[in-house]
Amino acid sequence: MSARLARPAFTLLLAWLVLYPVAIVVADSVRGDAVATFVSRPGEWGALWASLWISLASVALAAAIGVPLAFLFEWLEFPGRKALGSLIALPAVLPPFVGVLAFLFLYGESGFVARAVQAVFGLRGPPWRLQGAGAILLVHAYSMYVYFYLLTRAGLAKLDASMLEAAHALGAGRWETLRRVTFPLLRPSLAGAALLVFMTALGSFSAPYVFGGGFRVMTTQIVATKLNGELPLAMVETVALALVAALGLALLRRTEGDELLAALGKGAAPPRRPIRRAPIRALAATAGWLFTVLLLLPHLTLALVSLVPYSSWTTEALPPVLSFVNYQRLFGEPERLRPLVNSLWMAAASTLGAVALALAAGALARGQRAPRAPRAPRALHAPSPRDRWRGPIETLIALPWALPGTVFAIALTTTFSVHAPLALRWVLVGTVFLLPLAYLVRNLPITGRAVLAGYRQLDPALAEAAASLGA
């Protein structure tokens, strides 16, 4: 297939994967009286408002943790900095539900901390109830600070040291330089982190489900409505959540400050500041270790609980017995390994599919083409076919990040629960194909943006050199 036909065909494939399921949900949501039901129920508006303010508060709390940690580990030099800086980013590679369970076992009503407080002070009942909006925000801050930490560290590593030196030479103090130079230059990184946290918190289901209690957000509301058999209303709720996500995306994109990107990545990064005073150096190292232990403690707790035999831990503050019996049962009984095997092959299949689509998108939208014999000049400034299809391809690649995972889950299950081949719909619900397809679509922005960024860095001279050598 020629490139002239491949680009529109590939764009249609992406639209079928990304846009078509959402369009199906939007079309189904306006049928009947589901919209009127949604508008007339105060509980729906309450859940929508709760999702919005929980997401915004999660951004603020995650920034309050992640940004100072990024400055600590990127700008200061102290013993153990490299190892601690890597460990503190560990929550980024763990599934969200794992973090929720870890938090529950450590800080929940029956967790280690609650039992220790109960034993020390002789309390008859749990000292607290980890439920409601506060508990959700606590879990979100713990699991999402890593976005601000990683992106802020990356932004600090690309800062031009000469700009900071110029500010100092003009008489600006350390705090004024931070406020008027460093933070404005970090605005794209901070806005990107805020966008990731906002979208992740808006689509969060596990934390509100486990810790919400009677506090409803839109994701739990959608699942409850679907379980009650009110599928049209669930579709309206899905569309409402998608609209809030699109509004938040538009507002956050306005704060990115694209005009400042040129200031990043030029010149040498500022060197890390060695702490010469031994007490302060020890204090910085202690703070780094303390933050790392506090942030990793829930996951260490989960590892410890996995060693507790079933029904051996009842009222004690600490488990009385530790053994590998749970792991022996896991690896000794094939039926218990089946979920792990299914997860692994589905993740591998979806990753291969996402990488293949990302490579195709990069080649069609950004790839360099070898020079050909000159042709008659086109109209002045007329875009090439590659340029015309680049925008739609890159937009479709990035779109799944703009919508919460719950929206795509409802959209895919609705679209692929009907057998209508002429409408490009097949029954995939209940088969082994739907989950890998959902993973592929959801993770397409990660692989796609990485591949597109790599293609942007390719020098056109490389293609010309290859062509001149006969390639």
N, C-alpha and C positions, 0 to 999 in steps of 0.2 A: 504494500500500500504506500502510495506517495505521501510525502509530508503534507501536501495540500489537502489530502483527504484525511490524513491521520489526526490532524489537529482538531477539526470539528467532531470527528468520531470520538476522540478521547474526551473532549469537552462534554459531549452528550453522555458518555459513560459516567463521568464524575457527577454530572447533574442527576443522573438516575440514582446514583449511590447516596448523594448528599441532599439534593433539593427535593427530589420526587417524594420520598417518604414524608418530609415536612409538609409539602403541598397537599398530600393526601389527608393528613391530620387537619390542616386548615380547612380544606373543603368539607370534611365530615363534621367539623365543629360548628359550622354555620347552619347545619340542617336541624330541623326540629326546634324545640324550645329550650335547648341546653344553654344557649347564651343568656336567655331571660332568667333561667334558674340560677346561673352563676351570678348575674348582676343583682338578683334579689336576695341572695344569702349573705348576711354579714360575715359569716365564718370564712367564706371564700376570700373576701377582701382582707380579713384579718390575717389569713395565712399568707396572702401575697405580700402584705406590708411586713409581716414577720420575716419572710425570706429576704426582702430588700434590706431591712435595717440590720439583720443578722449578718448579711454579706458585707455591708459597709463597716460594721463594727469589727468583723473578722479581719478586714484589710488593715484597720488601725492597729489592732492588737498584734497581728503578724508583723507589721512594720516596726512596732515598738520593740519586738524581740529580735527580728532578723537584721535590721539596719545597724544597731550598735554592735552586734556580733560580727557583722561584715567588716566594720571599721577596726574592731579589736584584732581580728585575725589577718587582715590584709595590710594594715598600716603599721602595726607594731611587731617587733621581733622579740620573742621570749621563748624559753625552753618548752619544747613540745608543741609549738605552734602548728607545724605541718600535720602532725598526727591528729591533733585535736580538731583542726580545721576540716579534715576529711571525715572524722567520726561524727561531727555535729551536723553534717549533711545527710546522714544515714536515713532519716525519715523520707527523703525524696525517692528512695528506691523501694519502699515498702508500700503495699496496698493500703488504702485509707481504712478499711475495716480492721486491719491488723492493729493500726494505731488506736482505734476506738476500743478494741478489746484490751489492749495493753493498758490504756488509761483506766478502764473499768476495774481491772484486777489490782491496780495500784491505788487509785483514789476513790473507787466506788464504796458503797456502804459496807460491803464485805471485803474490801481490799486490804492490802497490807497496812497502809497508813491509818485507815479508819480503825482497824483492829488494834493497832499499836496504841492509838490515842485512847481507845476504849479500855484497854488493859491497864495503861498507866494511870488513868484517872478513875478507874473503877466504875465506869458508866454501865448502865443496864442495857442501853440500846446504842445503835450507831450514832456517832457524834454529828453526822450530817447526812443529808440526802443529796446526792449528786444528780439533780434533775432540773429541767427547765432551761430557759434561755442562757443563764449563766454557765451551766455545764456545757452546753453546745459551744458557746464562745470559747470556753477554756480548751476544749478539744480542738476546735478550729485553730486557735492561736498556736497550740502545740504542734499540730500536724502541718500547718501552712506557713510557718515562719521561714521555712527553708527556701521558699520562692524569693523572698526579699533577701535572704542571706546570700544565695547563689548569684542572683542578678546584680545585687549591689557590689559584691566582691568582683564580679566581672567588670562592672563599670569603673570601679576604683582602679583595677589593673590597667584599664585603657586610658585613664586620665593623663593629660599632658602636664608633666611636671613644670614646664616653663610657664604655664599660666598661673600656677600657684606661686611660683617664684616671683612673677611679675606683680601679683597682688601684694606679696610681702614687701617688695621693693617700693611700692607706692604707699606704704605705711599701714596697710591693713593688718589687723591682729589675727590671731589664730581663729577665733570664733567668727570674726567678720569674714575672713576668707572662706570658712566653712559655709557660712550662710549665703554669701553673695557670689561665690565662685564654684565651690565643690558641689553643693546641692543643685544649683541650676544645671551643671554639666551632667549630673547623675539623673536628671529628670526623665530621660528616656528609659533608663534601667528601672527607676522607681515606678514609672507608669506601667511598664511591662509587668513588673511583679504585682502591682495592684490589680491589673487586669486578670492575671492568672489566679490570684487569691479570690477576687470577686466572683469569677466564673466558677471556680471550684466550690466556694462556699454556697453559691446560689444553687448548684446542682447536688449539694451534699445530701445524702440520704442516711448513711449509717449512723452518723453522730446524732441527728435529730430522732432517728428511730430508737436508738438505744438509750439516750439520755433525755429525750424530749419530755417524756411523761405526758401531761395534757397539753403541752405546748406544740402547736401544729405549725409547720412550714409547708410550702407549696409541694415539695417533693413527697412528703409523707401524706399530704392531702390527696395527691394524685393517686398514690397507691391505694389508700383507703377507699377512695371513690371507685376505682376500678374493681377492687375486691367486693364492693357492695353491688356490683353489676351495673353501675351507671357509667357505661363506657362513653356515651356522647358528652357527658359532663366532664369526664376525665380528659377528653380531647380539648374541650374549652379551657380547662385548667392548664393543659400543656401549652396551648397557644399563648395564654396569658403569661406563663413563666418565660416563654421564648421572647415575648415582647419586652418584658422587663430586662432580660439578658441583652437584647439588642439595644435598648436605651442605655443601659449601663456601659455597654461596649462603646457606643458612640460618645458618651460623655468622657470616658477614660481615654479614648483615642485623641480627644482634643487637648489633653494635657501632656501628650508624649513629647512635644517639642522637637519635631523632626529637623527643624533648622539648626539645632545644636548638635546633631549627629556628626557634623563635619569637625567639630572640636574634639571629638573622641577618637582615639587611635592614632593621633599624630604626636610625634616626639616620644621621648622616653617617659615611662611611668615613674611616679615619685617613688624613691627608695623607701623601704621599710625603716622605721625609726627604731634603732636599738635603744633599749632602756638601760641607761648607765647606772642609775642608782639601784643598788641591790635590793632594798626594801620594796621599791616600786616594781622592780622586775619580778620579785617573788609574788607581789600582790597581783600583777597581771597574769602570771602563770596560774596562781590559785583561782583567779576569776575564770580563766579559760577552762580549767579542770572542773570547777564547780558547775559552770553552765553546761558543759558536756555531759557530766554525770546526771544532772537534773533532767536534761532533755532526752537522754538515752535510758534513764531509769525505768520508764514504763515498758520499753522493749526488753530490758534485762529481766523485769518482773515476769513478763510473758514467757521468757525462756525458763525461768525458775518454776513457774506454775506447771509447765509441761512435764516437769520431773516429779510432780505430786501424784501418787497413785489415786485412783478413783475412790471416793468416800473415806479417805484417810485423813482429810483436813476438815475439821468441823468448826470448833470455836476458838482454837489456838490462834495467837497472833502470828506465829510462823508455822509453816508446815512441819509436822513432826517426822515425816518420812520423805526421803527423796530416792528415786530409783528410775531406771530406764524402762520400766514395764510398759509405759504408754508407747514408747518408740518400738518396743518389741512387738506389741500388738499391731502397730501401724504397718511395720514392714513384714510381719509374719502372716498377716491375713490379706490376701490379694484384694478382697472386696473393699478394704479400707484405703488401698492405694489407688483405686480407680478414679476418684475425684482429682487426685494429684496428677495422674497420667493424662486425664482429659484436659485439665487446665494447661499442662505443658504443651500438648500437641495443638490445642486451639490457639494458644499464644504464639507458638512457632508458625502455624499456618497464617494467622492474621498478620504477623510481622513480615513474613515473606511477601504476602500480597501487598501490604502497605509500602514496602521497599520497592517492589516492582512498579507500582503505580507512581511512586515518587520519582524513580529514575526516568520513567516515561514522561512525566510532567516536566522534569528538568530538561530532558533532551528536546522536547517539543516547544517549550516556552523559553528556555534560556540557552540551549546548546548552541555552540558555535558551528557554523556551517563552513565548509571549505570554499575558497573563492572559485568562481567560475569565470568563464569568458564574459567580457562586458556585453551588456545588452543595451537596448535603447533606453534612455533615462526615463524614469517615471515622472509623474507630476511632482512638483516641488513639495517636499515634506509629506508625500503620500506614505502612509504606514505600510510596512511589509506584512505579509500574512502572519509571520511570527509575532510581530508586535500586536496585531489585531487580536490574536488568540491568547496572548500572554496574560492580559488582565483577567479574563474569565477563568482561565486555568488556575492562576494563583489565588483568586478569590474563592473558588470552589475548594481548593486544597485547604485553605485556612478556615473555612466556614464552620466545620464541626467544633472548633474551639469557642465559637461565638454562642453556642447553645449548650445548655446543661445536658448532662448525660441522660437524665430522666426524660427529657424531650425526645432525644433520639431513640431511647428504649421504647417509648410509646409509639413513636412514628414507625419504627421498623416492625414492631409486632402488629400494628394496624395494617401496614402495607402488605406484609407477607403472611397474612392470615386468610387471604382470599385467592382462589384459583381463577385468574383472569389473564391468560397469556397475551391476549391482544392488548391489554393495558399494562403489560410488563410486570404482572404480579403473579407470584406463585406461592403456594403454601410452604413456608419454611418454619413456621412455629411448631415446636415439638420435634424438630430434626436437629442433626448435629451441625447444620450449616449456618444457622442464624447467629449463634454466639460469635463464631469467628468473623462473620460479616460485620457484626456490630463492633467488635474490637478493631477490625480493619478501618472502618469509617471513623471511629472515635480517635484512633491514633494516627490517622493520615496527616493531620497538621504537623505532628512532631517529625515524622520522617520526611514529609514534603518540604517543610521549611528548611530543614537541615540540608537536603539535597539541592534545593534552589539556591540557598546561600553559597554552597560549594560551586555551583555553576556560575554564580555572579563573580566569583573570584578568578575564573579561568581567563587567561590572557588570550585575546583573539589571535595574537601572533603565533600561538602554538598550533592552531588549526592551519594557518597559512604556511607555517614551516613544514607541517606534515604533508600538506598538499604539494608543496614544492619538492618534497622528497619522493613523490609518487604515490602517497597514501590515498 
